[in-house]
């Protein structure tokens, strides 16, 4: 069997096998986190532009945007997939180096709305999408991540799998949907190493590509089922001879959905271990940013590549600046949405501290990537004291997870400015009850 057929066989089994209660709970956590990421992203420039460009696909169609505006399913997936990645607060699965939720849940929700699926159906589709996409990402490995943005490439498979499940594709059609997705996949890291405004479009296009592939497969369109593992397939063309032999080894028994990372800061997650490390040292030893003479950060390669901006000129670059995010955390105590306001970007104390930060590749930290995301932190104070700490994981990783209460607080914090505190609290309650009351958000 080709890899697409193995994954399709798993999806077919999911129609007849109930999900363990613990997996359902983690799927609800993912949907809650997706909504927390969605609302602040809806006002992003790229999303506003999308809504204007896609005007012909709005105010009609079987899906709807947050707030209730009607949309065609593909437009809803594209817009909300983009929005859910725009504020840089969406989930991730470390081993696949992917933000799976933005595209998967955007497509799942649009598909569920288009067919009148229940809340539990939505959760089941989300799980199928996460399990399929994360395994493809793991197989493609670190070689793929050197140039490709997995959220755009791998994320499209999550969208196709979730949409295909909810559209009721049979096993053959599901395999063809994944096969089509393999040739639709795209997203280069170069798109955000200098100018990051278009980065969230990778997630939106992944959601749209997956939705389109599922819709076409439902109409009988076929594609090359060996798109992943064929001689000229994705594993060779976009990776380093990926090994697909274990793609289905643990499907249905071991759920990656239960090992997601939910962000505890705003911005590029590769910066988070350094932020957690410096704040931990500061909290333990009680100094302020004014006491710091210099900071040195030992990080893994992806941090250097993806968060390269030493002197960011705007909010997009600041979200991918290790120097800015670490300095802002020490000066202001956290990195929230306000860290990227125009006034905060030019804060003199933050800018001064940034000049006292250096960074290098740490071989031991790099060797642990992608399974562990860490940083080695060294802080020297003006009085001569020097503190060193290895931050092996990030708050929000499976080893240091956000509690259900913390996840709920995240949604309230990020959604309230858009819809109000009362509506955000009501939304949170509905999402926790998705499998009980069966009402789609």
C-alpha positions as CSV (number, residue, x, y, z in Angstrom):
1,X,0.0,0.0,0.0
2,X,1.1,3.6,-0.7
3,X,1.3,6.0,2.3
4,X,-1.8,7.7,1.1
5,X,-3.7,4.4,1.2
6,X,-2.5,3.6,4.7
7,X,-3.7,6.9,6.0
8,X,-7.0,6.5,4.1
9,X,-7.5,3.1,5.7
10,X,-7.0,4.7,9.1
11,X,-9.6,7.4,8.3
12,X,-12.1,4.7,7.3
13,X,-11.6,2.9,10.6
14,X,-12.3,6.1,12.5
15,X,-15.8,6.2,11.2
16,X,-16.7,3.0,13.2
17,X,-14.4,3.4,16.2
18,X,-15.3,5.7,19.1
19,X,-12.6,8.0,20.2
20,X,-11.3,7.6,23.8
21,X,-12.6,10.3,26.1
22,X,-9.1,11.6,26.7
23,X,-8.6,12.1,23.0
24,X,-11.9,14.0,22.7
25,X,-10.8,16.2,25.6
26,X,-7.5,17.1,23.9
27,X,-9.3,17.7,20.6
28,X,-11.5,20.3,22.4
29,X,-8.4,21.9,23.8
30,X,-7.1,22.2,20.2
31,X,-10.3,23.8,19.1
32,X,-10.3,26.2,22.0
33,X,-6.7,27.2,21.3
34,X,-7.6,27.7,17.6
35,X,-10.3,30.2,18.5
36,X,-7.9,32.0,20.8
37,X,-5.5,32.4,17.8
38,X,-8.3,33.2,15.4
39,X,-9.8,36.4,16.9
40,X,-6.6,38.5,17.2
41,X,-5.7,37.4,13.7
42,X,-8.9,38.6,12.0
43,X,-7.7,42.2,12.1
44,X,-4.3,41.4,10.5
45,X,-3.6,43.3,7.2
46,X,-3.3,40.1,5.2
47,X,-6.7,38.9,6.5
48,X,-8.4,42.2,5.8
49,X,-7.0,42.1,2.2
50,X,-8.2,38.6,1.8
51,X,-11.7,39.5,2.8
52,X,-11.7,42.3,0.3
53,X,-10.3,40.2,-2.5
54,X,-12.8,37.3,-1.8
55,X,-15.9,39.5,-1.7
56,X,-17.5,37.4,-4.4
57,X,-17.3,34.4,-2.2
58,X,-18.8,36.0,0.9
59,X,-22.4,36.6,1.9
60,X,-23.3,33.3,0.2
61,X,-22.3,29.7,0.7
62,X,-22.8,27.0,3.2
63,X,-20.0,27.9,5.6
64,X,-19.6,31.0,7.8
65,X,-16.9,33.2,9.3
66,X,-16.6,34.1,12.9
67,X,-19.4,36.5,13.6
68,X,-21.8,34.7,11.3
69,X,-21.0,36.1,7.9
70,X,-21.8,33.5,5.2
71,X,-19.0,32.2,3.0
72,X,-18.2,29.4,0.6
73,X,-16.4,26.6,2.3
74,X,-13.1,27.3,0.5
75,X,-13.2,31.0,1.2
76,X,-14.0,30.3,4.9
77,X,-11.1,27.9,5.1
78,X,-8.7,30.3,3.4
79,X,-9.7,33.4,5.5
80,X,-9.9,31.7,8.8
81,X,-6.8,29.5,8.3
82,X,-4.9,32.7,7.6
83,X,-6.4,34.5,10.6
84,X,-5.6,31.6,12.9
85,X,-1.9,31.9,12.0
86,X,-1.6,35.6,11.7
87,X,-1.0,36.6,15.4
88,X,1.6,33.8,15.9
89,X,-0.3,32.3,18.9
90,X,-1.5,29.0,17.3
91,X,-0.6,25.5,18.4
92,X,2.3,23.3,17.2
93,X,3.4,19.7,17.1
94,X,7.2,19.7,17.7
95,X,8.3,16.4,16.1
96,X,6.6,17.4,12.8
97,X,7.8,21.1,13.0
98,X,4.3,22.2,12.1
99,X,1.5,24.4,13.4
100,X,-1.3,21.9,12.6
101,X,-4.3,23.6,14.0
102,X,-4.6,26.7,11.8
103,X,-5.3,24.9,8.6
104,X,-6.8,21.7,10.0
105,X,-9.5,23.3,12.1
106,X,-10.3,26.0,9.6
107,X,-11.0,23.4,6.9
108,X,-12.7,21.1,9.4
109,X,-15.1,23.8,10.6
110,X,-15.9,24.9,7.1
111,X,-16.6,21.4,6.0
112,X,-18.7,20.6,9.1
113,X,-20.8,23.7,8.6
114,X,-21.3,22.8,4.9
115,X,-22.8,19.4,5.7
116,X,-24.5,20.2,9.0
117,X,-22.2,18.0,11.1
118,X,-22.4,17.8,14.8
119,X,-19.9,19.1,17.3
120,X,-18.6,15.6,18.0
121,X,-18.2,15.0,14.3
122,X,-16.1,18.2,14.1
123,X,-13.9,16.9,16.9
124,X,-13.5,13.5,15.2
125,X,-12.5,15.2,11.9
126,X,-10.0,17.4,13.8
127,X,-8.4,14.3,15.3
128,X,-8.1,12.6,11.9
129,X,-6.5,15.8,10.5
130,X,-4.0,16.1,13.3
131,X,-3.0,12.4,13.2
132,X,-2.5,12.3,9.4
133,X,-0.6,15.6,9.0
134,X,1.7,15.2,12.0
135,X,2.8,11.8,10.8
136,X,3.5,13.1,7.4
137,X,5.6,15.9,9.0
138,X,7.5,13.5,11.1
139,X,8.3,11.3,8.1
140,X,9.5,14.3,6.1
141,X,11.8,15.2,9.0
142,X,14.3,18.0,9.6
143,X,15.6,18.0,5.9
144,X,12.2,19.2,4.7
145,X,12.1,22.0,7.4
146,X,15.4,23.5,6.1
147,X,13.6,25.3,3.3
148,X,9.9,24.5,3.5
149,X,7.3,26.0,5.8
150,X,5.7,22.9,7.2
151,X,2.5,24.7,8.2
152,X,1.9,25.4,4.5
153,X,3.1,22.0,3.1
154,X,2.3,19.5,5.8
155,X,-0.7,21.5,7.1
156,X,-2.5,21.0,3.8
157,X,-2.8,17.3,4.5
158,X,-4.4,18.0,7.9
159,X,-6.9,20.2,6.2
160,X,-7.6,17.6,3.5
161,X,-7.9,14.7,6.0
162,X,-10.3,16.7,8.3
163,X,-12.4,17.9,5.4
164,X,-12.4,14.5,3.7
165,X,-13.6,12.8,6.9
166,X,-16.4,15.3,7.5
167,X,-17.5,15.2,3.8
168,X,-17.9,11.5,4.2
169,X,-15.3,10.4,1.6
170,X,-14.9,6.6,1.2
171,X,-11.5,5.1,1.5
172,X,-10.5,5.4,-2.1
173,X,-11.7,9.0,-2.4
174,X,-9.9,9.9,0.8
175,X,-6.6,8.5,-0.6
176,X,-7.1,10.6,-3.7
177,X,-7.8,13.7,-1.7
178,X,-4.5,13.2,0.1
179,X,-2.8,12.5,-3.3
180,X,-4.1,15.8,-4.8
181,X,-3.0,17.6,-1.7
182,X,0.5,16.5,-2.1
183,X,0.8,18.3,-5.4
184,X,-1.0,21.4,-4.1
185,X,1.3,21.8,-1.1
186,X,3.6,24.8,-0.9
187,X,5.2,27.4,1.4
188,X,8.8,28.5,1.5
189,X,10.5,29.7,4.7
190,X,12.2,32.5,2.7
191,X,8.7,34.1,2.6
192,X,9.2,35.2,6.2
193,X,12.9,35.4,6.8
194,X,12.9,39.0,5.7
195,X,9.3,40.2,5.2
196,X,6.7,38.2,7.2
197,X,3.4,39.8,6.2
198,X,2.4,37.0,3.8
199,X,3.4,34.2,6.2
200,X,-0.1,33.5,7.6
201,X,-1.3,33.0,4.0
202,X,0.7,29.7,4.0
203,X,-1.8,28.3,6.6
204,X,-4.8,29.8,4.8
205,X,-3.7,28.3,1.5
206,X,-3.1,25.0,3.2
207,X,-6.7,25.0,4.5
208,X,-8.0,26.0,1.1
209,X,-5.9,23.4,-0.7
210,X,-7.1,20.6,1.6
211,X,-10.7,21.7,1.3
212,X,-10.4,21.8,-2.5
213,X,-8.7,18.4,-2.7
214,X,-11.5,16.9,-0.6
215,X,-14.2,18.5,-2.6
216,X,-12.7,17.3,-5.9
217,X,-12.2,13.8,-4.6
218,X,-15.8,13.7,-3.6
219,X,-16.6,14.4,-7.3
220,X,-14.4,11.4,-8.4
221,X,-11.2,13.3,-9.3
222,X,-8.2,11.0,-9.0
223,X,-4.5,11.7,-8.4
224,X,-1.3,9.8,-8.1
225,X,-1.6,7.7,-4.9
226,X,2.2,7.5,-4.6
227,X,2.6,11.3,-4.4
228,X,4.4,10.9,-1.0
229,X,6.5,7.8,-1.6
230,X,6.9,7.6,-5.3
231,X,10.2,8.0,-7.2
232,X,9.4,11.7,-7.9
233,X,7.1,12.2,-4.9
234,X,7.2,14.6,-2.0
235,X,9.6,12.6,0.1
236,X,12.3,13.0,-2.5
237,X,11.4,16.2,-4.1
238,X,10.9,18.1,-0.9
239,X,13.0,16.1,1.6
240,X,15.9,13.7,2.0
241,X,14.5,10.3,0.9
242,X,11.8,10.2,3.7
243,X,11.0,6.8,5.2
244,X,7.3,6.1,4.9
245,X,7.4,2.5,6.2
246,X,6.2,3.4,9.6
247,X,3.6,6.0,8.6
248,X,0.7,3.9,10.0
249,X,2.5,2.0,12.7
250,X,0.7,3.6,15.7
251,X,-2.4,5.1,14.0
252,X,-5.4,4.6,16.2
253,X,-3.4,3.6,19.3
254,X,-1.0,6.5,19.9
255,X,-2.6,10.0,19.4
256,X,-0.4,13.0,18.6
257,X,-3.4,15.1,19.3
258,X,-2.6,14.6,23.0
259,X,0.9,16.0,22.7
260,X,0.4,19.4,21.2
261,X,2.2,22.6,22.3
262,X,-0.1,25.6,23.1
263,X,1.8,28.9,23.1
264,X,2.2,30.8,26.3
265,X,3.7,33.9,24.6
266,X,2.9,35.7,21.4
267,X,5.4,35.4,18.5
268,X,7.7,32.9,17.0
269,X,7.8,29.8,19.2
270,X,11.5,29.2,18.6
271,X,12.1,32.2,20.8
272,X,10.1,30.8,23.7
273,X,12.7,28.7,25.5
274,X,15.0,31.7,25.8
275,X,12.1,33.8,27.1
276,X,11.2,31.2,29.7
277,X,14.8,30.8,30.6
278,X,15.5,34.5,31.2
279,X,12.3,35.1,33.1
280,X,13.0,32.1,35.3
281,X,16.4,33.4,36.2
282,X,15.0,36.8,36.9
283,X,12.2,35.5,39.1
284,X,14.7,33.3,41.0
285,X,17.3,36.0,41.7
286,X,15.1,39.1,41.8
287,X,17.0,41.5,39.5
288,X,15.5,43.9,37.0
289,X,16.5,44.6,33.4
290,X,18.4,47.7,34.6
291,X,20.8,45.4,36.4
292,X,21.8,43.4,33.3
293,X,25.2,44.0,31.7
294,X,24.8,41.3,29.0
295,X,22.9,38.2,28.0
296,X,24.1,35.3,25.9
297,X,21.8,32.8,24.4
298,X,22.7,29.4,23.1
299,X,20.0,28.2,20.7
300,X,19.2,25.6,18.0
301,X,19.6,26.2,14.3
302,X,16.0,27.0,13.5
303,X,16.0,29.9,16.0
304,X,18.9,31.5,14.1
305,X,17.3,30.9,10.7
306,X,13.7,31.8,11.5
307,X,14.1,34.5,14.1
308,X,17.0,36.4,12.6
309,X,16.1,40.0,13.1
310,X,18.5,41.8,15.4
311,X,17.0,45.2,14.8
312,X,13.3,44.7,13.7
313,X,11.7,47.5,11.9
314,X,8.0,46.5,12.3
315,X,5.7,44.2,14.2
316,X,6.1,41.4,11.6
317,X,9.9,41.3,12.0
318,X,9.6,41.8,15.8
319,X,7.6,38.5,16.1
320,X,10.6,36.8,14.5
321,X,13.3,38.6,16.5
322,X,14.9,36.7,19.3
323,X,16.6,39.9,20.6
324,X,13.4,41.9,20.7
325,X,11.2,39.2,22.3
326,X,13.7,38.4,25.0
327,X,14.4,42.0,25.8
328,X,10.7,42.9,25.8
329,X,9.9,40.0,28.2
330,X,12.6,41.2,30.7
331,X,11.5,44.9,30.5
332,X,7.8,44.4,30.6
333,X,7.4,41.0,32.2
334,X,5.7,39.1,29.4
335,X,5.3,39.0,25.6
336,X,1.6,39.5,24.8
337,X,-0.1,41.2,21.8
338,X,0.7,44.6,23.2
339,X,4.4,43.8,22.8
340,X,4.0,44.5,19.1
341,X,2.2,47.8,19.3
342,X,4.0,50.7,17.5
343,X,4.8,52.5,20.8
344,X,6.2,49.3,22.4
345,X,8.3,48.4,19.4
346,X,10.3,51.6,19.9
347,X,10.6,51.4,23.7
348,X,14.0,52.8,24.6
349,X,14.6,50.4,27.5
350,X,13.9,47.4,25.3
351,X,16.0,48.7,22.4
352,X,18.9,49.4,24.8
353,X,18.8,45.9,26.3
354,X,18.6,44.3,22.8
355,X,22.1,45.7,22.1
356,X,23.5,43.7,25.1
357,X,22.2,40.4,23.8
358,X,24.2,37.9,21.8
359,X,23.4,34.5,20.5
360,X,25.2,31.5,19.0
361,X,24.4,27.9,17.9
362,X,24.6,25.5,20.9
363,X,25.5,22.0,19.6
364,X,23.8,20.2,22.5
365,X,20.6,22.3,22.3
366,X,20.6,21.8,18.5
367,X,21.1,18.1,18.7
368,X,17.8,17.7,20.8
369,X,15.8,19.5,18.1
370,X,13.0,18.9,17.0
371,X,11.9,16.6,19.9
372,X,13.0,19.2,22.5
373,X,13.0,23.0,22.1
374,X,15.5,24.4,24.5
375,X,18.0,27.3,25.1
376,X,21.1,27.9,27.2
377,X,20.8,31.2,28.9
378,X,23.7,33.2,30.5
379,X,23.0,36.5,32.2
380,X,25.7,38.7,33.7
381,X,24.8,41.6,36.0
382,X,26.6,44.9,36.5
383,X,27.6,43.8,40.0
384,X,29.5,40.8,38.5
385,X,27.0,38.1,39.3
386,X,26.6,35.6,36.5
387,X,23.7,33.1,36.1
388,X,23.5,30.1,33.7
389,X,20.5,28.0,33.1
390,X,19.5,25.4,30.5
391,X,15.8,25.7,29.6
392,X,15.0,22.3,28.2
393,X,11.3,22.9,27.3
394,X,8.9,25.7,26.8
395,X,5.9,26.5,29.0
396,X,3.0,25.0,26.9
397,X,5.0,22.0,25.7
398,X,3.7,18.5,26.7
399,X,6.3,18.4,29.5
400,X,5.1,21.8,30.8
401,X,1.5,22.0,29.6
402,X,-1.0,24.7,29.9
403,X,-3.8,23.6,32.2
404,X,-7.4,23.7,31.0
405,X,-7.9,26.9,33.1
406,X,-4.8,28.5,31.5
407,X,-6.0,27.6,28.1
408,X,-9.4,29.1,28.8
409,X,-7.8,32.3,30.1
410,X,-5.8,32.5,26.8
411,X,-9.1,32.4,24.8
412,X,-10.7,35.0,27.1
413,X,-7.7,37.3,26.8
414,X,-7.3,37.1,23.1
415,X,-10.9,37.0,22.0
416,X,-12.4,39.6,24.4
417,X,-11.0,42.6,22.5
418,X,-12.8,41.4,19.4
419,X,-16.1,40.1,20.8
420,X,-16.2,41.3,24.4
421,X,-15.6,39.4,27.6
422,X,-19.1,38.0,28.0
423,X,-19.2,36.6,24.5
424,X,-15.8,35.1,24.9
425,X,-16.8,33.4,28.1
426,X,-19.9,32.0,26.4
427,X,-17.9,30.8,23.5
428,X,-15.4,29.0,25.8
429,X,-18.3,27.2,27.6
430,X,-19.8,26.1,24.2
431,X,-16.5,24.8,23.1
432,X,-16.0,22.7,26.2
433,X,-19.4,21.2,25.5
434,X,-19.0,20.5,21.8
435,X,-19.4,16.8,22.2
436,X,-22.4,17.1,24.5
437,X,-24.6,19.7,23.0
438,X,-23.4,19.0,19.4
439,X,-23.7,22.7,18.4
440,X,-21.0,23.9,16.0
441,X,-19.2,27.2,17.0
